[in-house]
Amino acid sequence: MQHDSPPPHPGAAEPAGAAPQPAEPPRHDAHALTAGGRQANIVLDDRVYSLRITRAGKLILTK
């Protein structure tokens, strides 16, 4: 017979080497990122990505 260990309770210590996870990821308003416009450049490491808000109100992220 196999016994499963109980799930960790809130506030339990993280496994060694694991980075603590925030409750929710940060939220950013797309209109604030584009300064009220339709496009913004986002830099990750040495790469620049373009974030664009379409006329339909959707987001497109490209290299």
C-alpha positions in Angstrom: 0.0 0.0 0.0 1.4 3.4 -1.0 1.0 6.5 1.1 1.1 9.9 -0.4 2.6 12.7 1.6 0.3 15.6 2.4 0.6 18.7 0.3 2.7 21.5 1.8 0.8 24.0 3.9 1.0 27.7 3.2 4.1 29.2 4.6 6.1 25.9 4.3 9.8 26.3 3.5 10.7 26.2 -0.2 13.0 23.3 -1.4 16.7 24.2 -1.2 17.7 26.2 -4.2 14.2 27.1 -5.3 13.4 30.8 -5.7 10.3 31.9 -3.8 7.4 32.6 -6.2 5.3 35.7 -5.8 1.6 35.2 -5.3 0.8 36.7 -8.7 3.1 37.9 -11.5 3.5 41.7 -11.8 0.8 43.4 -14.0 1.6 46.3 -16.4 -0.9 48.3 -18.3 -0.2 48.1 -22.0 -1.3 51.7 -22.5 1.1 52.9 -19.9 3.9 50.8 -21.6 3.2 52.5 -24.9 2.8 56.0 -23.2 -0.7 56.2 -24.7 0.5 55.3 -28.2 0.3 52.0 -30.1 3.9 50.7 -29.8 6.7 50.3 -27.3 10.2 48.7 -27.4 10.9 46.2 -24.7 14.5 45.1 -24.0 15.4 41.7 -22.6 19.1 41.2 -22.1 20.6 42.5 -25.4 17.5 41.9 -27.5 14.9 44.5 -28.4 11.3 43.4 -28.9 8.4 45.5 -30.2 5.1 45.5 -28.4 2.2 46.7 -30.6 -1.5 47.3 -29.8 -3.6 46.5 -32.8 -6.8 48.4 -33.9 -8.7 45.4 -32.6 -7.2 45.9 -29.1 -4.9 42.8 -29.2 -1.2 42.7 -28.3 1.5 41.6 -30.7 5.1 41.1 -29.5 7.8 40.6 -32.1 11.6 40.6 -32.4 
